[in-house]
Every structure is written in structure tokens, then in C-alpha cells.
């Protein structure tokens, strides 16, 4: 089974977005969340810099016709 790796870009609220997606799709989860250790240009200490999450693949239904 092939896997896809997709990158989503959010200027703000990346962690909230990942939690929304994980709550929307069953068997999905938020993994590592990396926060800024200090203020930086355009952001503040504690802002989510990267968020890893896994979305489940929808179950495929097979149909056999006789």
C-alpha cells in the first residue's frame, strides 16, 4: 500500500488545525508538536512551528457481484 506525505502550511493555528483534522477522521492522531523556544521575527515564544499528524485512510468497501 502506498503512502502519501502532504505538507500543509498555516501562518497561525497549525496545532488547532491538526487537532481538528484528527478529531474529524477516525483513527487519526496528532503526534509531535514543536514550539518556538523564544520570540522570533513574526512570532512569539510557544508558537507551534511544526505539527506532525496522521490521518487514517477511509475504509474501502469491496463489492462482489454474482
SVG drawing of the C-alpha trace seen along z (x, -y; Angstrom):
<svg xmlns="http://www.w3.org/2000/svg" viewBox="-25 -40 39 55">
<polyline fill="none" stroke="black" stroke-width="0.4" points="0.0,0.0 1.4,-3.4 1.7,-6.3 1.4,-10.0 3.2,-12.7 1.5,-16.0 2.7,-19.3 0.1,-21.9 1.2,-25.5 -0.6,-27.6 0.6,-31.1 -1.3,-30.7 -3.2,-28.0 -1.4,-25.0 -1.9,-23.0 -5.6,-23.7 -6.0,-22.7 -4.2,-19.4 -6.3,-18.7 -9.4,-19.5 -8.4,-17.1 -7.5,-14.4 -10.9,-14.7 -12.7,-14.7 -11.2,-11.5 -11.4,-8.3 -8.2,-6.6 -6.2,-9.8 -3.8,-11.4 -1.6,-14.4 2.0,-13.5 4.9,-15.8 4.3,-19.5 7.4,-21.6 7.1,-25.1 9.3,-28.1 11.7,-28.3 11.7,-32.1 10.3,-35.1 11.3,-35.3 10.5,-37.7 6.8,-37.4 6.1,-35.2 6.2,-34.6 7.7,-32.1 5.5,-29.0 4.0,-29.3 3.7,-26.0 6.4,-25.8 5.7,-22.3 2.9,-19.8 3.0,-16.2 -0.3,-14.4 -1.6,-11.2 -4.9,-10.9 -6.4,-7.5 -7.3,-6.2 -11.0,-5.7 -12.1,-2.1 -12.7,-0.9 -15.7,1.3 -15.5,4.1 -18.5,5.3 -18.7,8.6 -21.5,9.2 -22.6,12.7"/>
</svg>
